[in-house]
Amino acid sequence: MIHYYVWFRLQSDVDEKEGLAIVGAFLRELHEAGGIADFRLLRNSGDPAKSKLLPFEALIEFRDDAQFGAAFSAQAARGIHTGEHGRIMEMVSDFQIEVFRGVVT
């Protein structure tokens, strides 16, 4: 399993409920089409003054390298600044991405 974490902040002029609904709809569409294995959309509940992370997190799961690579190839072919992904990029002011892979213990 590959976990793709995106921590993000919406721009100040974006309605939070509407912005998160757009992100959620995009991720649901990817999941229903088989582009991702699963996802969660989370709010950072830590004290903003003490947390180093951004207010929201999209945790996106991929089954394996094949699904991971296919998802990024498909988005690159559509263009990262077009469609729903482009719309999300226009709404976000800050983001940080990290990729984690399971380890065998």
FIKOLZA-1660 file (N, C-alpha, C; in steps of 0.1 Angstrom, whole numbers, plus 5000, padded with zeros to 4 digits):
% residues 105
   i   px   py   pz ch aa at
   1 5009 4988 5000  A  M  N
   1 5000 5000 5000  A  M CA
   1 5009 5012 5000  A  M  C
   2 5005 5022 4992  A  I  N
   2 5012 5035 4991  A  I CA
   2 5003 5046 4996  A  I  C
   3 5007 5054 5006  A  H  N
   3 5000 5064 5011  A  H CA
   3 5005 5078 5006  A  H  C
   4 4997 5085 5000  A  Y  N
   4 5000 5098 4994  A  Y CA
   4 4993 5109 5002  A  Y  C
   5 5001 5116 5010  A  Y  N
   5 4995 5126 5019  A  Y CA
   5 4997 5140 5013  A  Y  C
   6 4986 5148 5013  A  V  N
   6 4986 5161 5008  A  V CA
   6 4980 5170 5019  A  V  C
   7 4988 5178 5026  A  W  N
   7 4983 5187 5036  A  W CA
   7 4981 5200 5028  A  W  C
   8 4970 5207 5031  A  F  N
   8 4968 5219 5024  A  F CA
   8 4959 5230 5031  A  F  C
   9 4960 5242 5026  A  R  N
   9 4952 5253 5031  A  R CA
   9 4944 5259 5020  A  R  C
  10 4932 5262 5022  A  L  N
  10 4924 5268 5012  A  L CA
  10 4927 5283 5012  A  L  C
  11 4926 5290 5000  A  Q  N
  11 4927 5304 5000  A  Q CA
  11 4917 5311 5008  A  Q  C
  12 4920 5323 5013  A  S  N
  12 4911 5329 5023  A  S CA
  12 4897 5333 5017  A  S  C
  13 4896 5334 5003  A  D  N
  13 4884 5338 4997  A  D CA
  13 4875 5326 4993  A  D  C
  14 4880 5314 4996  A  V  N
  14 4873 5302 4993  A  V CA
  14 4864 5297 5005  A  V  C
  15 4852 5295 5002  A  D  N
  15 4843 5290 5012  A  D CA
  15 4847 5276 5016  A  D  C
  16 4850 5274 5029  A  E  N
  16 4855 5261 5033  A  E CA
  16 4847 5249 5030  A  E  C
  17 4834 5250 5032  A  K  N
  17 4825 5239 5029  A  K CA
  17 4824 5236 5014  A  K  C
  18 4824 5246 5006  A  E  N
  18 4824 5244 4992  A  E CA
  18 4837 5239 4987  A  E  C
  19 4848 5244 4992  A  G  N
  19 4861 5240 4987  A  G CA
  19 4864 5225 4991  A  G  C
  20 4860 5221 5003  A  L  N
  20 4862 5207 5007  A  L CA
  20 4853 5198 4999  A  L  C
  21 4841 5203 4996  A  A  N
  21 4832 5195 4988  A  A CA
  21 4838 5192 4974  A  A  C
  22 4844 5202 4968  A  I  N
  22 4851 5200 4955  A  I CA
  22 4862 5190 4956  A  I  C
  23 4870 5191 4966  A  V  N
  23 4881 5182 4968  A  V CA
  23 4876 5168 4970  A  V  C
  24 4866 5166 4978  A  G  N
  24 4860 5153 4981  A  G CA
  24 4853 5147 4968  A  G  C
  25 4847 5155 4960  A  A  N
  25 4841 5150 4948  A  A CA
  25 4852 5145 4938  A  A  C
  26 4863 5153 4937  A  F  N
  26 4874 5149 4928  A  F CA
  26 4879 5135 4933  A  F  C
  27 4882 5134 4946  A  L  N
  27 4887 5121 4951  A  L CA
  27 4877 5110 4950  A  L  C
  28 4864 5112 4952  A  R  N
  28 4854 5102 4950  A  R CA
  28 4854 5097 4936  A  R  C
  29 4855 5106 4926  A  E  N
  29 4855 5103 4912  A  E CA
  29 4867 5094 4909  A  E  C
  30 4879 5097 4914  A  L  N
  30 4890 5089 4912  A  L CA
  30 4889 5075 4918  A  L  C
  31 4883 5075 4930  A  H  N
  31 4881 5062 4936  A  H CA
  31 4871 5053 4929  A  H  C
  32 4860 5059 4925  A  E  N
  32 4850 5051 4918  A  E CA
  32 4854 5046 4904  A  E  C
  33 4864 5054 4898  A  A  N
  33 4869 5050 4885  A  A CA
  33 4881 5040 4886  A  A  C
  34 4885 5037 4899  A  G  N
  34 4896 5028 4901  A  G CA
  34 4910 5034 4900  A  G  C
  35 4910 5047 4900  A  G  N
  35 4923 5054 4899  A  G CA
  35 4931 5054 4912  A  G  C
  36 4923 5053 4923  A  I  N
  36 4929 5052 4937  A  I CA
  36 4922 5041 4944  A  I  C
  37 4929 5036 4954  A  A  N
  37 4923 5025 4962  A  A CA
  37 4913 5030 4972  A  A  C
  38 4917 5041 4979  A  D  N
  38 4908 5047 4989  A  D CA
  38 4913 5061 4992  A  D  C
  39 4905 5069 5000  A  F  N
  39 4910 5082 5004  A  F CA
  39 4902 5086 5017  A  F  C
  40 4908 5096 5023  A  R  N
  40 4902 5102 5035  A  R CA
  40 4905 5117 5034  A  R  C
  41 4895 5125 5037  A  L  N
  41 4897 5139 5038  A  L CA
  41 4896 5143 5052  A  L  C
  42 4906 5149 5058  A  L  N
  42 4907 5152 5072  A  L CA
  42 4910 5166 5076  A  L  C
  43 4905 5170 5087  A  R  N
  43 4908 5184 5093  A  R CA
  43 4918 5182 5104  A  R  C
  44 4928 5190 5105  A  N  N
  44 4938 5191 5115  A  N CA
  44 4931 5196 5128  A  N  C
  45 4930 5188 5138  A  S  N
  45 4923 5193 5150  A  S CA
  45 4932 5198 5161  A  S  C
  46 4945 5199 5157  A  G  N
  46 4955 5204 5167  A  G CA
  46 4954 5219 5168  A  G  C
  47 4959 5225 5179  A  D  N
  47 4959 5239 5181  A  D CA
  47 4967 5245 5170  A  D  C
  48 4962 5254 5162  A  P  N
  48 4969 5260 5151  A  P CA
  48 4982 5267 5155  A  P  C
  49 4983 5272 5167  A  A  N
  49 4995 5278 5172  A  A CA
  49 5006 5268 5175  A  A  C
  50 5002 5256 5177  A  K  N
  50 5012 5245 5181  A  K CA
  50 5015 5236 5169  A  K  C
  51 5006 5235 5160  A  S  N
  51 5007 5225 5149  A  S CA
  51 5016 5230 5138  A  S  C
  52 5024 5222 5133  A  K  N
  52 5033 5226 5121  A  K CA
  52 5026 5222 5108  A  K  C
  53 5015 5215 5109  A  L  N
  53 5009 5210 5097  A  L CA
  53 4997 5219 5093  A  L  C
  54 4994 5219 5080  A  L  N
  54 4983 5227 5074  A  L CA
  54 4970 5222 5079  A  L  C
  55 4959 5230 5077  A  P  N
  55 4946 5227 5083  A  P CA
  55 4939 5215 5078  A  P  C
  56 4942 5211 5065  A  F  N
  56 4935 5199 5059  A  F CA
  56 4945 5189 5054  A  F  C
  57 4940 5177 5053  A  E  N
  57 4948 5166 5048  A  E CA
  57 4939 5157 5039  A  E  C
  58 4945 5154 5027  A  A  N
  58 4939 5144 5019  A  A CA
  58 4948 5132 5019  A  A  C
  59 4944 5121 5025  A  L  N
  59 4952 5109 5025  A  L CA
  59 4946 5100 5014  A  L  C
  60 4955 5098 5004  A  I  N
  60 4951 5090 4992  A  I CA
  60 4959 5077 4992  A  I  C
  61 4952 5066 4991  A  E  N
  61 4959 5053 4991  A  E CA
  61 4959 5047 4977  A  E  C
  62 4970 5041 4974  A  F  N
  62 4972 5033 4961  A  F CA
  62 4975 5019 4965  A  F  C
  63 4970 5009 4957  A  R  N
  63 4973 4995 4960  A  R CA
  63 4987 4992 4958  A  R  C
  64 4993 4997 4947  A  D  N
  64 5007 4994 4943  A  D CA
  64 5013 5004 4934  A  D  C
  65 5025 5001 4930  A  D  N
  65 5032 5011 4921  A  D CA
  65 5025 5012 4908  A  D  C
  66 5018 5002 4903  A  A  N
  66 5011 5003 4890  A  A CA
  66 5000 5013 4891  A  A  C
  67 4992 5012 4901  A  Q  N
  67 4980 5021 4903  A  Q CA
  67 4986 5035 4905  A  Q  C
  68 4996 5036 4913  A  F  N
  68 5002 5050 4916  A  F CA
  68 5007 5056 4903  A  F  C
  69 5015 5049 4895  A  G  N
  69 5020 5054 4883  A  G CA
  69 5009 5058 4873  A  G  C
  70 4999 5049 4872  A  A  N
  70 4988 5051 4862  A  A CA
  70 4980 5064 4866  A  A  C
  71 4978 5066 4879  A  A  N
  71 4970 5078 4883  A  A CA
  71 4978 5091 4879  A  A  C
  72 4991 5091 4881  A  F  N
  72 4998 5103 4878  A  F CA
  72 5000 5105 4863  A  F  C
  73 5002 5094 4856  A  S  N
  73 5003 5095 4841  A  S CA
  73 4990 5100 4835  A  S  C
  74 4978 5095 4841  A  A  N
  74 4965 5100 4836  A  A CA
  74 4963 5115 4839  A  A  C
  75 4967 5119 4851  A  Q  N
  75 4965 5133 4854  A  Q CA
  75 4975 5142 4846  A  Q  C
  76 4987 5137 4843  A  A  N
  76 4996 5145 4835  A  A CA
  76 4991 5146 4821  A  A  C
  77 4985 5135 4816  A  A  N
  77 4979 5136 4802  A  A CA
  77 4968 5146 4801  A  A  C
  78 4959 5147 4812  A  R  N
  78 4948 5156 4812  A  R CA
  78 4953 5170 4814  A  R  C
  79 4965 5171 4821  A  G  N
  79 4970 5184 4825  A  G CA
  79 4967 5188 4839  A  G  C
  80 4977 5191 4847  A  I  N
  80 4975 5193 4861  A  I CA
  80 4967 5206 4864  A  I  C
  81 4967 5215 4855  A  H  N
  81 4960 5228 4856  A  H CA
  81 4946 5228 4849  A  H  C
  82 4941 5216 4845  A  T  N
  82 4928 5216 4839  A  T CA
  82 4918 5208 4847  A  T  C
  83 4906 5208 4843  A  G  N
  83 4896 5200 4849  A  G CA
  83 4895 5203 4864  A  G  C
  84 4890 5193 4872  A  E  N
  84 4888 5194 4886  A  E CA
  84 4901 5196 4893  A  E  C
  85 4911 5189 4889  A  H  N
  85 4924 5191 4896  A  H CA
  85 4929 5205 4894  A  H  C
  86 4927 5211 4883  A  G  N
  86 4931 5225 4881  A  G CA
  86 4923 5234 4890  A  G  C
  87 4910 5231 4891  A  R  N
  87 4901 5239 4900  A  R CA
  87 4905 5239 4914  A  R  C
  88 4910 5227 4919  A  I  N
  88 4915 5225 4932  A  I CA
  88 4927 5234 4934  A  I  C
  89 4936 5233 4924  A  M  N
  89 4949 5240 4925  A  M CA
  89 4946 5255 4927  A  M  C
  90 4936 5260 4920  A  E  N
  90 4932 5274 4921  A  E CA
  90 4927 5278 4935  A  E  C
  91 4921 5269 4942  A  M  N
  91 4915 5271 4955  A  M CA
  91 4925 5270 4967  A  M  C
  92 4937 5264 4964  A  V  N
  92 4946 5261 4975  A  V CA
  92 4957 5271 4975  A  V  C
  93 4960 5276 4987  A  S  N
  93 4971 5286 4988  A  S CA
  93 4984 5280 4992  A  S  C
  94 4984 5269 5000  A  D  N
  94 4996 5262 5005  A  D CA
  94 4994 5247 5004  A  D  C
  95 5004 5240 5001  A  F  N
  95 5003 5225 5002  A  F CA
  95 5016 5219 5004  A  F  C
  96 5016 5207 5010  A  Q  N
  96 5028 5199 5012  A  Q CA
  96 5024 5185 5009  A  Q  C
  97 5033 5178 5001  A  I  N
  97 5030 5164 4997  A  I CA
  97 5041 5155 5002  A  I  C
  98 5037 5143 5007  A  E  N
  98 5047 5133 5011  A  E CA
  98 5041 5119 5007  A  E  C
  99 5050 5110 5004  A  V  N
  99 5046 5097 5000  A  V CA
  99 5052 5087 5010  A  V  C
 100 5044 5078 5015  A  F  N
 100 5048 5068 5024  A  F CA
 100 5045 5054 5019  A  F  C
 101 5054 5045 5021  A  R  N
 101 5051 5031 5017  A  R CA
 101 5052 5022 5029  A  R  C
 102 5044 5012 5029  A  G  N
 102 5045 5002 5040  A  G CA
 102 5058 4996 5042  A  G  C
 103 5062 4993 5054  A  V  N
 103 5074 4986 5057  A  V CA
 103 5071 4972 5063  A  V  C
 104 5080 4963 5060  A  V  N
 104 5079 4950 5066  A  V CA
 104 5086 4949 5079  A  V  C
 105 5079 4945 5089  A  T  N
 105 5085 4944 5103  A  T CA
 105 5086 4930 5108  A  T  C
% end
